[in-house]
Amino acid sequence: MFESDATSTRKGAVLPKPLELVCFAFCVANVVWLVTALFTGSFLWELDGQLTSTDFLNVYAAGKFVLSGAPASAYDWPTHREMEIAVLGYDFKGYYGWHYPPFYLFVAAALAMLPYAVAHAGWSAVSFPPFLAAVRASTGSRAGYLLALGAPALVANVLVGQNGFLTAALIGFTLAFLEKRPVLAGICLGILTYKPHFGILFPIALAAGGHWRAFVTAGITALFLTLVSIAAFGIEPWFAFLRWLPVTSQTFLSEGQAEIEKMQSVFALLRTLGSPEWLAWSGQGVLSAAIAFAIWQIWKSPARPFELKAAALGVGVLLATPYIYLYDMVTITIPMAFLIGLAMKRGFLRYEIAGIVVAMLLIAVFPFVKLPVGLFASAIVAAMVWRRLILR
């Protein structure tokens, strides 16, 4: 048992002081970084007053198509790029593609009703509180607030106006609600289908653990969102979405035109190192299959602490998908939160706090090294989960 492990620290309801200080330091660093970015032309506006071109542009432009009565146009890359240029008021290098299922157009349309800069900043402001609540629920204590505020990928997500907070919140709530509120958990998981590659391991875990109410509710929720989007936008956006999916995969993964060196997966790492595509897919496939098998084994055992199951699944989804960027690494806060929650009950193992800190630092240094540090951070968290599994 962990309680009697000679290497564990004293149990308690608060974070150990070293981890608390590190999280607080990250909180301060996040605030300073965002304020600095705002006044140095890296956030919302450039120094010459022009709007900055970031990932958020694809969402806003898609929303403009919805408001103009042509939602399917968001999936046509040349047409969508023209709208992005019109929004910014100037041409720019590259393209921010729209790749989400049509029900995410509801979010895009709501944001497009606002001025661009307000919508950009507002999206992070609106999606952060659910993330904060999900981390708190995953930790099981108010220590989760500090952990969320100190999330090392927080700034990366806010600067580009991405949906990392939403993804993390949905994964966190799915896991936190699963045992006592399975229907709510299923609804959250159903909404997560807006990014289906982050949900690929959940059916395995839910089936292994016998969480059928959540399983069925997730399917009903996804179907409901699909039908509502068809009622609102027609069937054509779905046809367009399906037509452009192979193009998206070819462009982003096979050809690596969307800065594949910024992705945080084994697939991207192997491609960045010069490996042929078949080898990269093979490496990712072997890893994903191994993780899926491990998740099945972990979740089918009723004796394992739920926090450990949740942490395994939370970090497993980060390792199993080939398509993951740094802003998605906000989600690593969820498995960390479950691990910390368990450790606060049973005691921290030796080097466990150091492992969490190293994982946070790895993500934080990405802007300076341009390596798949998020992948390495996920591997560290996975190793900590495995250590607790074998020492139970």
Contacts in CASP RR format, 6 or more apart in sequence:
PFRMAT RR
TARGET T0000
AUTHOR 0000-0000-0000
METHOD contacts of the structure
MODEL  1
MFESDATSTRKGAVLPKPLELVCFAFCVANVVWLVTALFTGSFLWELDGQ
LTSTDFLNVYAAGKFVLSGAPASAYDWPTHREMEIAVLGYDFKGYYGWHY
PPFYLFVAAALAMLPYAVAHAGWSAVSFPPFLAAVRASTGSRAGYLLALG
APALVANVLVGQNGFLTAALIGFTLAFLEKRPVLAGICLGILTYKPHFGI
LFPIALAAGGHWRAFVTAGITALFLTLVSIAAFGIEPWFAFLRWLPVTSQ
TFLSEGQAEIEKMQSVFALLRTLGSPEWLAWSGQGVLSAAIAFAIWQIWK
SPARPFELKAAALGVGVLLATPYIYLYDMVTITIPMAFLIGLAMKRGFLR
YEIAGIVVAMLLIAVFPFVKLPVGLFASAIVAAMVWRRLILR
1 346 0 8 1.000
1 392 0 8 1.000
2 8 0 8 1.000
2 346 0 8 1.000
2 347 0 8 1.000
2 349 0 8 1.000
2 388 0 8 1.000
2 391 0 8 1.000
2 392 0 8 1.000
3 11 0 8 1.000
3 346 0 8 1.000
3 347 0 8 1.000
5 347 0 8 1.000
5 349 0 8 1.000
5 391 0 8 1.000
7 349 0 8 1.000
7 350 0 8 1.000
8 346 0 8 1.000
8 347 0 8 1.000
8 348 0 8 1.000
8 349 0 8 1.000
8 350 0 8 1.000
9 16 0 8 1.000
9 347 0 8 1.000
9 348 0 8 1.000
9 353 0 8 1.000
10 347 0 8 1.000
11 344 0 8 1.000
11 345 0 8 1.000
11 346 0 8 1.000
11 347 0 8 1.000
12 344 0 8 1.000
12 347 0 8 1.000
13 141 0 8 1.000
13 344 0 8 1.000
14 20 0 8 1.000
14 141 0 8 1.000
14 143 0 8 1.000
14 344 0 8 1.000
15 23 0 8 1.000
15 143 0 8 1.000
15 146 0 8 1.000
15 147 0 8 1.000
15 340 0 8 1.000
15 344 0 8 1.000
16 348 0 8 1.000
16 353 0 8 1.000
18 353 0 8 1.000
18 357 0 8 1.000
19 340 0 8 1.000
19 353 0 8 1.000
19 356 0 8 1.000
19 357 0 8 1.000
20 143 0 8 1.000
20 146 0 8 1.000
22 357 0 8 1.000
22 360 0 8 1.000
23 146 0 8 1.000
23 147 0 8 1.000
23 149 0 8 1.000
23 150 0 8 1.000
24 146 0 8 1.000
24 150 0 8 1.000
26 149 0 8 1.000
26 150 0 8 1.000
26 151 0 8 1.000
26 152 0 8 1.000
26 360 0 8 1.000
26 364 0 8 1.000
27 146 0 8 1.000
27 149 0 8 1.000
27 150 0 8 1.000
29 150 0 8 1.000
29 364 0 8 1.000
30 149 0 8 1.000
30 150 0 8 1.000
30 151 0 8 1.000
30 154 0 8 1.000
30 155 0 8 1.000
33 155 0 8 1.000
34 43 0 8 1.000
34 155 0 8 1.000
34 158 0 8 1.000
34 159 0 8 1.000
36 42 0 8 1.000
37 43 0 8 1.000
37 155 0 8 1.000
37 159 0 8 1.000
38 44 0 8 1.000
40 47 0 8 1.000
41 47 0 8 1.000
41 52 0 8 1.000
42 52 0 8 1.000
42 159 0 8 1.000
43 52 0 8 1.000
43 158 0 8 1.000
43 159 0 8 1.000
44 51 0 8 1.000
44 52 0 8 1.000
44 117 0 8 1.000
44 120 0 8 1.000
44 121 0 8 1.000
45 51 0 8 1.000
45 52 0 8 1.000
45 117 0 8 1.000
46 52 0 8 1.000
50 88 0 8 1.000
50 89 0 8 1.000
50 90 0 8 1.000
51 87 0 8 1.000
51 88 0 8 1.000
51 89 0 8 1.000
51 116 0 8 1.000
51 117 0 8 1.000
53 84 0 8 1.000
53 88 0 8 1.000
53 92 0 8 1.000
53 96 0 8 1.000
54 96 0 8 1.000
54 120 0 8 1.000
54 159 0 8 1.000
54 160 0 8 1.000
54 161 0 8 1.000
55 96 0 8 1.000
55 160 0 8 1.000
55 161 0 8 1.000
55 162 0 8 1.000
55 327 0 8 1.000
56 119 0 8 1.000
56 120 0 8 1.000
56 123 0 8 1.000
56 160 0 8 1.000
56 161 0 8 1.000
56 162 0 8 1.000
57 84 0 8 1.000
57 87 0 8 1.000
57 88 0 8 1.000
57 96 0 8 1.000
58 80 0 8 1.000
58 84 0 8 1.000
58 96 0 8 1.000
58 97 0 8 1.000
58 98 0 8 1.000
59 98 0 8 1.000
59 107 0 8 1.000
59 108 0 8 1.000
59 111 0 8 1.000
59 123 0 8 1.000
59 161 0 8 1.000
60 87 0 8 1.000
60 108 0 8 1.000
60 111 0 8 1.000
60 112 0 8 1.000
60 116 0 8 1.000
60 119 0 8 1.000
60 120 0 8 1.000
61 74 0 8 1.000
61 80 0 8 1.000
61 83 0 8 1.000
61 84 0 8 1.000
61 87 0 8 1.000
61 96 0 8 1.000
61 98 0 8 1.000
61 112 0 8 1.000
62 71 0 8 1.000
62 74 0 8 1.000
62 80 0 8 1.000
62 98 0 8 1.000
62 100 0 8 1.000
62 105 0 8 1.000
62 108 0 8 1.000
62 112 0 8 1.000
63 71 0 8 1.000
63 74 0 8 1.000
63 105 0 8 1.000
63 108 0 8 1.000
63 109 0 8 1.000
63 111 0 8 1.000
63 112 0 8 1.000
64 83 0 8 1.000
64 87 0 8 1.000
64 112 0 8 1.000
65 71 0 8 1.000
65 72 0 8 1.000
65 73 0 8 1.000
65 74 0 8 1.000
65 80 0 8 1.000
65 83 0 8 1.000
66 74 0 8 1.000
66 105 0 8 1.000
66 108 0 8 1.000
66 109 0 8 1.000
66 112 0 8 1.000
66 233 0 8 1.000
67 109 0 8 1.000
67 112 0 8 1.000
67 113 0 8 1.000
71 102 0 8 1.000
71 105 0 8 1.000
71 233 0 8 1.000
71 234 0 8 1.000
71 236 0 8 1.000
71 237 0 8 1.000
72 233 0 8 1.000
72 236 0 8 1.000
72 237 0 8 1.000
72 239 0 8 1.000
72 240 0 8 1.000
73 79 0 8 1.000
73 80 0 8 1.000
73 83 0 8 1.000
74 80 0 8 1.000
74 98 0 8 1.000
74 105 0 8 1.000
74 108 0 8 1.000
74 237 0 8 1.000
74 240 0 8 1.000
75 98 0 8 1.000
75 237 0 8 1.000
75 240 0 8 1.000
75 241 0 8 1.000
75 243 0 8 1.000
75 244 0 8 1.000
76 240 0 8 1.000
76 244 0 8 1.000
77 95 0 8 1.000
77 97 0 8 1.000
77 244 0 8 1.000
77 247 0 8 1.000
80 97 0 8 1.000
80 98 0 8 1.000
81 95 0 8 1.000
81 97 0 8 1.000
84 92 0 8 1.000
84 95 0 8 1.000
84 96 0 8 1.000
85 91 0 8 1.000
85 92 0 8 1.000
87 116 0 8 1.000
88 116 0 8 1.000
97 248 0 8 1.000
98 108 0 8 1.000
99 244 0 8 1.000
99 245 0 8 1.000
99 248 0 8 1.000
100 194 0 8 1.000
100 195 0 8 1.000
101 193 0 8 1.000
101 194 0 8 1.000
101 196 0 8 1.000
101 226 0 8 1.000
101 229 0 8 1.000
101 238 0 8 1.000
101 241 0 8 1.000
102 226 0 8 1.000
102 229 0 8 1.000
102 230 0 8 1.000
102 233 0 8 1.000
102 237 0 8 1.000
102 238 0 8 1.000
102 241 0 8 1.000
103 194 0 8 1.000
103 225 0 8 1.000
103 226 0 8 1.000
103 228 0 8 1.000
103 229 0 8 1.000
104 194 0 8 1.000
105 229 0 8 1.000
105 232 0 8 1.000
105 233 0 8 1.000
105 237 0 8 1.000
106 229 0 8 1.000
106 232 0 8 1.000
111 119 0 8 1.000
111 123 0 8 1.000
112 119 0 8 1.000
113 119 0 8 1.000
114 122 0 8 1.000
120 161 0 8 1.000
123 161 0 8 1.000
123 163 0 8 1.000
124 157 0 8 1.000
124 158 0 8 1.000
124 161 0 8 1.000
124 165 0 8 1.000
127 163 0 8 1.000
127 164 0 8 1.000
127 165 0 8 1.000
127 166 0 8 1.000
127 169 0 8 1.000
128 165 0 8 1.000
130 165 0 8 1.000
130 166 0 8 1.000
130 169 0 8 1.000
130 173 0 8 1.000
131 148 0 8 1.000
131 164 0 8 1.000
131 165 0 8 1.000
131 166 0 8 1.000
131 168 0 8 1.000
131 169 0 8 1.000
131 330 0 8 1.000
131 333 0 8 1.000
132 145 0 8 1.000
132 148 0 8 1.000
132 149 0 8 1.000
133 169 0 8 1.000
133 173 0 8 1.000
134 168 0 8 1.000
134 169 0 8 1.000
134 170 0 8 1.000
134 171 0 8 1.000
134 172 0 8 1.000
134 173 0 8 1.000
134 176 0 8 1.000
134 334 0 8 1.000
135 144 0 8 1.000
135 145 0 8 1.000
135 147 0 8 1.000
135 148 0 8 1.000
135 151 0 8 1.000
135 168 0 8 1.000
135 172 0 8 1.000
135 333 0 8 1.000
135 334 0 8 1.000
135 337 0 8 1.000
136 142 0 8 1.000
136 144 0 8 1.000
136 145 0 8 1.000
136 148 0 8 1.000
137 172 0 8 1.000
137 173 0 8 1.000
137 176 0 8 1.000
137 177 0 8 1.000
138 144 0 8 1.000
138 172 0 8 1.000
138 175 0 8 1.000
138 176 0 8 1.000
138 310 0 8 1.000
138 334 0 8 1.000
138 337 0 8 1.000
138 338 0 8 1.000
138 341 0 8 1.000
139 147 0 8 1.000
139 337 0 8 1.000
139 338 0 8 1.000
139 340 0 8 1.000
139 341 0 8 1.000
139 344 0 8 1.000
140 337 0 8 1.000
140 341 0 8 1.000
141 341 0 8 1.000
141 344 0 8 1.000
143 340 0 8 1.000
143 341 0 8 1.000
143 344 0 8 1.000
144 337 0 8 1.000
144 340 0 8 1.000
147 333 0 8 1.000
147 336 0 8 1.000
147 337 0 8 1.000
147 340 0 8 1.000
148 333 0 8 1.000
151 330 0 8 1.000
151 333 0 8 1.000
152 329 0 8 1.000
152 360 0 8 1.000
152 361 0 8 1.000
152 363 0 8 1.000
152 364 0 8 1.000
153 164 0 8 1.000
153 326 0 8 1.000
153 327 0 8 1.000
153 328 0 8 1.000
153 329 0 8 1.000
153 330 0 8 1.000
153 332 0 8 1.000
153 363 0 8 1.000
154 330 0 8 1.000
156 162 0 8 1.000
156 326 0 8 1.000
156 327 0 8 1.000
156 329 0 8 1.000
156 330 0 8 1.000
156 366 0 8 1.000
156 367 0 8 1.000
157 163 0 8 1.000
157 164 0 8 1.000
157 165 0 8 1.000
157 327 0 8 1.000
157 330 0 8 1.000
160 327 0 8 1.000
161 327 0 8 1.000
162 325 0 8 1.000
162 327 0 8 1.000
162 328 0 8 1.000
163 194 0 8 1.000
163 195 0 8 1.000
163 327 0 8 1.000
164 327 0 8 1.000
164 328 0 8 1.000
164 330 0 8 1.000
164 331 0 8 1.000
165 330 0 8 1.000
167 192 0 8 1.000
167 195 0 8 1.000
167 198 0 8 1.000
167 328 0 8 1.000
167 330 0 8 1.000
167 331 0 8 1.000
168 330 0 8 1.000
168 331 0 8 1.000
168 333 0 8 1.000
168 334 0 8 1.000
170 188 0 8 1.000
170 189 0 8 1.000
170 191 0 8 1.000
170 192 0 8 1.000
171 192 0 8 1.000
171 198 0 8 1.000
171 314 0 8 1.000
171 317 0 8 1.000
171 331 0 8 1.000
171 334 0 8 1.000
172 188 0 8 1.000
172 310 0 8 1.000
172 334 0 8 1.000
172 337 0 8 1.000
173 184 0 8 1.000
173 185 0 8 1.000
173 188 0 8 1.000
174 185 0 8 1.000
174 186 0 8 1.000
174 188 0 8 1.000
174 189 0 8 1.000
174 192 0 8 1.000
174 202 0 8 1.000
174 214 0 8 1.000
175 185 0 8 1.000
175 310 0 8 1.000
175 313 0 8 1.000
175 314 0 8 1.000
175 334 0 8 1.000
175 338 0 8 1.000
176 185 0 8 1.000
176 310 0 8 1.000
177 184 0 8 1.000
177 185 0 8 1.000
177 186 0 8 1.000
177 188 0 8 1.000
178 185 0 8 1.000
178 211 0 8 1.000
178 214 0 8 1.000
178 306 0 8 1.000
178 310 0 8 1.000
179 306 0 8 1.000
182 211 0 8 1.000
182 213 0 8 1.000
182 214 0 8 1.000
182 217 0 8 1.000
183 213 0 8 1.000
183 214 0 8 1.000
183 217 0 8 1.000
185 211 0 8 1.000
185 214 0 8 1.000
185 217 0 8 1.000
186 213 0 8 1.000
186 214 0 8 1.000
186 215 0 8 1.000
186 217 0 8 1.000
186 218 0 8 1.000
186 219 0 8 1.000
186 221 0 8 1.000
187 217 0 8 1.000
187 218 0 8 1.000
187 221 0 8 1.000
189 199 0 8 1.000
189 202 0 8 1.000
189 214 0 8 1.000
189 217 0 8 1.000
189 218 0 8 1.000
189 221 0 8 1.000
190 217 0 8 1.000
190 218 0 8 1.000
190 219 0 8 1.000
190 221 0 8 1.000
190 222 0 8 1.000
190 225 0 8 1.000
191 221 0 8 1.000
191 225 0 8 1.000
192 198 0 8 1.000
192 199 0 8 1.000
192 202 0 8 1.000
193 199 0 8 1.000
193 218 0 8 1.000
193 221 0 8 1.000
193 222 0 8 1.000
193 225 0 8 1.000
197 321 0 8 1.000
197 322 0 8 1.000
197 323 0 8 1.000
197 324 0 8 1.000
198 317 0 8 1.000
198 321 0 8 1.000
198 328 0 8 1.000
198 331 0 8 1.000
199 317 0 8 1.000
200 288 0 8 1.000
200 317 0 8 1.000
200 320 0 8 1.000
200 321 0 8 1.000
201 291 0 8 1.000
201 292 0 8 1.000
201 295 0 8 1.000
201 313 0 8 1.000
201 316 0 8 1.000
201 317 0 8 1.000
201 320 0 8 1.000
202 218 0 8 1.000
202 313 0 8 1.000
202 317 0 8 1.000
203 215 0 8 1.000
204 292 0 8 1.000
204 295 0 8 1.000
204 296 0 8 1.000
204 299 0 8 1.000
205 211 0 8 1.000
205 295 0 8 1.000
205 296 0 8 1.000
205 299 0 8 1.000
205 309 0 8 1.000
205 313 0 8 1.000
206 212 0 8 1.000
206 214 0 8 1.000
206 215 0 8 1.000
206 218 0 8 1.000
206 299 0 8 1.000
207 215 0 8 1.000
208 295 0 8 1.000
208 296 0 8 1.000
208 297 0 8 1.000
208 298 0 8 1.000
208 299 0 8 1.000
208 300 0 8 1.000
209 299 0 8 1.000
209 300 0 8 1.000
209 302 0 8 1.000
226 238 0 8 1.000
229 237 0 8 1.000
229 238 0 8 1.000
230 238 0 8 1.000
251 257 0 8 1.000
251 258 0 8 1.000
252 258 0 8 1.000
252 260 0 8 1.000
252 323 0 8 1.000
253 260 0 8 1.000
253 267 0 8 1.000
253 322 0 8 1.000
253 323 0 8 1.000
254 277 0 8 1.000
256 271 0 8 1.000
260 268 0 8 1.000
260 271 0 8 1.000
260 272 0 8 1.000
261 268 0 8 1.000
261 272 0 8 1.000
261 370 0 8 1.000
261 372 0 8 1.000
262 268 0 8 1.000
262 325 0 8 1.000
262 326 0 8 1.000
262 370 0 8 1.000
263 322 0 8 1.000
263 323 0 8 1.000
263 324 0 8 1.000
263 325 0 8 1.000
263 372 0 8 1.000
264 318 0 8 1.000
264 324 0 8 1.000
264 325 0 8 1.000
264 326 0 8 1.000
264 328 0 8 1.000
264 329 0 8 1.000
264 372 0 8 1.000
264 373 0 8 1.000
264 374 0 8 1.000
264 375 0 8 1.000
264 378 0 8 1.000
265 284 0 8 1.000
265 319 0 8 1.000
265 321 0 8 1.000
265 322 0 8 1.000
265 323 0 8 1.000
265 324 0 8 1.000
265 372 0 8 1.000
265 375 0 8 1.000
266 280 0 8 1.000
266 283 0 8 1.000
266 284 0 8 1.000
266 287 0 8 1.000
266 319 0 8 1.000
266 322 0 8 1.000
266 375 0 8 1.000
267 280 0 8 1.000
267 281 0 8 1.000
267 283 0 8 1.000
267 284 0 8 1.000
267 322 0 8 1.000
268 280 0 8 1.000
268 322 0 8 1.000
268 372 0 8 1.000
268 375 0 8 1.000
269 372 0 8 1.000
269 375 0 8 1.000
270 279 0 8 1.000
270 280 0 8 1.000
270 283 0 8 1.000
270 284 0 8 1.000
271 277 0 8 1.000
271 280 0 8 1.000
272 372 0 8 1.000
281 322 0 8 1.000
284 322 0 8 1.000
287 319 0 8 1.000
287 320 0 8 1.000
288 319 0 8 1.000
288 320 0 8 1.000
288 321 0 8 1.000
291 316 0 8 1.000
291 319 0 8 1.000
291 320 0 8 1.000
292 320 0 8 1.000
294 312 0 8 1.000
295 312 0 8 1.000
295 313 0 8 1.000
295 316 0 8 1.000
298 304 0 8 1.000
298 308 0 8 1.000
298 309 0 8 1.000
298 312 0 8 1.000
298 313 0 8 1.000
298 389 0 8 1.000
299 309 0 8 1.000
299 312 0 8 1.000
299 313 0 8 1.000
303 392 0 8 1.000
304 389 0 8 1.000
304 392 0 8 1.000
305 342 0 8 1.000
305 392 0 8 1.000
307 338 0 8 1.000
307 339 0 8 1.000
307 341 0 8 1.000
307 342 0 8 1.000
307 345 0 8 1.000
308 338 0 8 1.000
308 339 0 8 1.000
308 342 0 8 1.000
308 385 0 8 1.000
308 388 0 8 1.000
308 389 0 8 1.000
308 392 0 8 1.000
310 334 0 8 1.000
310 335 0 8 1.000
310 338 0 8 1.000
311 335 0 8 1.000
311 336 0 8 1.000
311 338 0 8 1.000
311 339 0 8 1.000
311 342 0 8 1.000
311 381 0 8 1.000
311 385 0 8 1.000
312 335 0 8 1.000
312 382 0 8 1.000
312 385 0 8 1.000
312 389 0 8 1.000
313 335 0 8 1.000
314 331 0 8 1.000
314 334 0 8 1.000
314 335 0 8 1.000
314 338 0 8 1.000
315 332 0 8 1.000
315 335 0 8 1.000
315 378 0 8 1.000
315 381 0 8 1.000
315 382 0 8 1.000
315 385 0 8 1.000
316 335 0 8 1.000
316 378 0 8 1.000
316 382 0 8 1.000
317 331 0 8 1.000
318 324 0 8 1.000
318 328 0 8 1.000
318 329 0 8 1.000
318 331 0 8 1.000
318 332 0 8 1.000
318 335 0 8 1.000
318 378 0 8 1.000
319 375 0 8 1.000
319 378 0 8 1.000
319 379 0 8 1.000
319 382 0 8 1.000
326 363 0 8 1.000
326 366 0 8 1.000
326 374 0 8 1.000
329 363 0 8 1.000
329 374 0 8 1.000
329 377 0 8 1.000
329 378 0 8 1.000
332 359 0 8 1.000
332 363 0 8 1.000
332 374 0 8 1.000
332 377 0 8 1.000
332 378 0 8 1.000
332 381 0 8 1.000
335 381 0 8 1.000
335 385 0 8 1.000
336 356 0 8 1.000
336 359 0 8 1.000
336 381 0 8 1.000
339 352 0 8 1.000
339 356 0 8 1.000
339 381 0 8 1.000
339 384 0 8 1.000
339 385 0 8 1.000
339 388 0 8 1.000
340 356 0 8 1.000
342 388 0 8 1.000
343 349 0 8 1.000
343 352 0 8 1.000
349 387 0 8 1.000
349 388 0 8 1.000
349 391 0 8 1.000
352 384 0 8 1.000
352 387 0 8 1.000
355 380 0 8 1.000
355 384 0 8 1.000
356 381 0 8 1.000
356 384 0 8 1.000
358 377 0 8 1.000
358 380 0 8 1.000
359 377 0 8 1.000
359 378 0 8 1.000
359 380 0 8 1.000
359 381 0 8 1.000
360 377 0 8 1.000
362 373 0 8 1.000
362 374 0 8 1.000
362 376 0 8 1.000
362 377 0 8 1.000
362 380 0 8 1.000
363 373 0 8 1.000
363 374 0 8 1.000
363 377 0 8 1.000
365 373 0 8 1.000
366 373 0 8 1.000
366 374 0 8 1.000
END
